[in-house]
Amino acid sequence: MTQTKKSSARQDAPRKARSAWALWLVALVLVGAAVVWFQGWRSDNGDVMTLAPLAALMFSLVVGGAVLTQRMRDRERATTTRTGKPRHRRADSEAPTIHSAPTEFDPSALTDAELSDFDLEAVPAASRIWSLSLLESLEWQRFEALCVAYYTQKSISHRALPVPNGGGRDITLYQDATDIEQATGLVHVRSRGVAELGVAPIRELIGAMTHERIARGFFMTNGRLSASARQLGREHELVLVDGRLLLAMIERLPEAARDKLHAIATEGRYTTPTCPVCAEKMVPATGSHGDYWGCRNYPTCTAMLPRLPALG
């Protein structure tokens, strides 16, 4: 099956170039036939026939066709790179396996009641240690599940919804005892990137608060925020929670709650990112632009995620 997919990808990639080359050959034959007929007509009318113009025209058509085909192939490769369709190779240690259904933990498919069913005995007590490096190593889907579970352990009524286009997760808080349907706060969860997070996700939170008419806003990440992002957050009186502050918040929880969150965070391959399209674990790959995470269903799915370096 893998060999068939690769063969299909090789056949589909230069299809436009092959079509252009075939069209050029047809044009070459037609123009050559027209020139031969014209030369024959001149000969019948007493004109001297010469092959020099025909040879020059044929030569220019052949060279022009070769140049055109090469340029179209180069453009096809460039378009493939811009649209996120890499020709990546999978590492031998991460050879894909075919399953009829996802076998990895998918937090987005679990309710808060199911999140409470994690077996704490699966992780020895000596290993249930929270650290900043552990928070930073969590893949995006696992980190979002951790943040949702945090409010469950705090017994705060909430509703979590994914942000469109893989923009994180919004958690709406309901803490008004007199009106349980009135939203009192909005938490925007965004997993860390390669570098510091800028002002863009902060503006997204402010826009969502304005649209939903929610006065209190929280931004939660396991990474770091740039100085401009922090300045914007202070101007709008937002609570900015980076990895260090989140670690302190978790450590202030009771031991049982900390252990429950640790079990949720470290279940399965929690450092391997989940494909945002297929919801399956991705595989390490290498391409012309460096190392990255690629979908194991390539070329059906061409999703990619960057390989995140340690923040230190």
N, C-alpha and C positions, 0 to 999 in steps of 0.2 A: 504493500500500500504506500509506504514512504517513497519507494522508488518511482511508483506511478505518479505521485504528487510532484516529485521533482521534475520528472519528464514533462508533465503537463505544464509546469511553470516555465520550463525552458521553451516549450512550444508557444506559449501565450506571449512571452516577453517580446520577441522580435516580430510579432505578427504584422504590425503596421509597416515595419521596414521591408518585410518580404512582399507585402502587397504593393508598396511603392516600387520595388524592384521589378515585379511582374508587369505593372502598368508601364514602366519605362521601357521594358523590352518590347511590349506591344507597340508603343509609340515609335520605337526605333525601327521596327519592321515596316510599319506603315509609311514612315517618312522615307525610308530607303526605297520602298517600292514606288513611291511617288516620284522620287528623284530619277530612278531608272526609267520609269515611263516617260518623264519629261525629256531625258537625254535621248531616248529612242525616238520621240516625236521630232526633236531637233534634227536627228540624223535623217529621218524620212523626208524632211523638208530641205535637205541639202546643207544643213549646218554641220560644222565639225563637232563631233562628240568627244568630250574629254572626261576622264575619270578623276581628275584632280579635285574638282569641287565635291564630288560624291565622297571621295576618301576623306577629305577634310571634315565634311559634315558627319560622316559615320564616326570618325575619331572623336569629335567633340561630343557627340551624343553618348558614346560609351564612357568617356571620362566624366562627363556631367552626371550620368546615371550613377557611377560609382561614388562620386562625391556626395550626391544627394542621398543615397542610401546610407552612407556612413554618418552624415549629419542627422538623419532621422533616427538612427540607432543611438547616437549620443544623446539626442533630445529625449528619447524613450527612457534611457537610463537615468537622466537627470529628473525626469518627471516621476519615475519610480521612487527615487530617493526622496523627493519633496513630498510625495503623498504617503510616505511611510510604508513602503512595500520593499523591505530589505531582503537581500538574499543571504540570510544569516545561517550559520551552521550551529547545530546543537552540540554541546559538550557530550563526550561519551558517557560520563557519569550521570548525565541527566537525560538519558534516552526516554522519549515519551512512551507512555503506556496508554492503551485505548480502554476507556471505561464506558459503560452504558449510562452511568450517572456520576456526577462529581463525588469523589470520595474524601475530599479535603473539607475541613471545617469552613463553613460559609456563614459568618456572623449575620449577614444581611437577611438570611433566611430563617433566623431564630428569633423567637419572642423572648421577652424578659424572663418568663417562666422557664423556658428551656435553658437560658443562660445560667440559671441557678442550679442546674442539674450536673454541673461539672464535678467530677470526682476529685476531691482534694488529695486523696491517698495516692493518686497517680503521680503526684510530684512530692518527693520527700520534703519534710519540713525544713531540713537544712538547706535545701535548694530554693526555697521560696524567699529569695532576697531581691528586693527592688533596687535598681540602680539606674543612673542616667543612661548608661550605655545600653541597658536592656530596653528602655523606652525608645531610644533612638534607633534600635535595631528592628523594631516592630514594622512589619509591612503595613501598607495603608489601610487595608480592610480590617486587619486585626487591631490596629490602633483605634479606628473608629468604633469597633465593637467594645474596646476597653473603656472609651469615654462614655458610651451609652450605659455600660454596666456600672460605671462609677456613680451615676445619678440613681441607679437602682439601689446600690448599696447605701446611698445617702437617704433613701426613702423619699425622694423628690419625684412627684408626678411629672411625667415628661412624655414627649412624642418625638421620635427620631425619623427623619426623612433624608434620603440621599439627595445631594445637590446635582442637578443635571450636568452632563458632560464631564463627569468625574471630578467635580469641584469640591469634594469633601462631603460632609454630612451636617445637617442642621438639626439641633436638638431644642425643641420648644419646651420651656419650663412652665409649670402651673403651680404656683405657691400661694395663691389667694384663697384662703379658707372660706371666704364669704361668696366667692364666685369661682368655682372649680373649672369653669370653661374659659376663664379669662387668662390669656398668656401673660406671664410676668417677666419672662426673660428669654433671650434667644442665644444659643451657643452655636458658634460656627467652628466645626472641627476640620482641621486640615493637616494631613500628614506632612512631615518635613520633606524638603526638596534637596537638591544637590548643594545649594547655598542657602543663605538667609532668605526668609520669606519677606517680600516687599509689601508695598501698600495695596496691591491689587486685591488680595483676599480680605483685607480690612475694609476696603470700599465695598466689596460684595456684602459683607456683614452689615454695614451701615445702610446699604440699599435695601436689604431684606428687612431690617428693623423698621425703616421708613414705610415700606410697603405693607408690613403686617401691623404697623402702629404699636411696636413694642419698645418700651423706654430703656430697658436694661439689656446690654449686649456683652457677650463673653466670646473671646477668641481663644481656642485651645489647640496647641500643636505640640509635637514631640521634638520639634526643631528649634530654630532661633529666629528672631524677628530683627529686621534691620532698624537702624535709628529712625529713618523716616516713617516706618510702619508704627513704631512706638510713639512717635510724635503725633501722628494722625489719631492713634488710639486715645492718647491723653486729651486731645482736643475734643473728642466726642465722648469722653468719660466712659470708655470701654475698659473692661477687665481683660488684660492680656495675660494668658497663661502659656508660658513656654515650657520646654522640657523640665527645667529645674524647678519651676514653681509647681508643675503637675506632680513631680516626684514628691515634693513636700506635702502636697495635698493628700496623696495616697498614703504616705507614711503617717499622717495624722489620723487615719482611719483605725478602727479596732482591728486586732490581729486577724480575726475570722474574716473580716471584709477584705483585708489586704491579701490574705491567702486565696480568697475566692477570685479576686481580680487577677492574681498571679496565674491561677490555673487557666483562666480564660485567655490571658495574653500569651501564654507559652504552650498552648495546645497545638500539637502537630508541628509543621514546618513554618513557624511564625515569622521567620526572617525572609522567606521566599515570597515575593509579591504575587498577588492574585491578578489574573488578567481582567481588566475592567470591562471586557466585552464578553468573554467566555466563562468567567468566574472559575477558571481552573488555574492551578499553580503554573507559573511561567518557568522558562528554562534559560540558563545563561547562554548568551550568544555573542559573537564577535563579527563586526562588519567593518566597512570602510571608515565609519565614523567612530569606531572604538567598541568597547564592551558595553553591553546593555542586556536587558531582560526581554526575551521574545516569547510570543505565544507558542505553546506546543502544538497548536492546530494550524500553524503556518503551512501552506499559503492561504488556507481558508480564512484565517484571521491574521491580520498584520499588525496587531497592537504591539507597542513597544513601551518600555519604561526604562529610565536611566538607572545605572548601577550607582547607588548612593555611597559615597565615601564616608568614613567615620568623621564625626564632628570633633572628636577629641575631648 
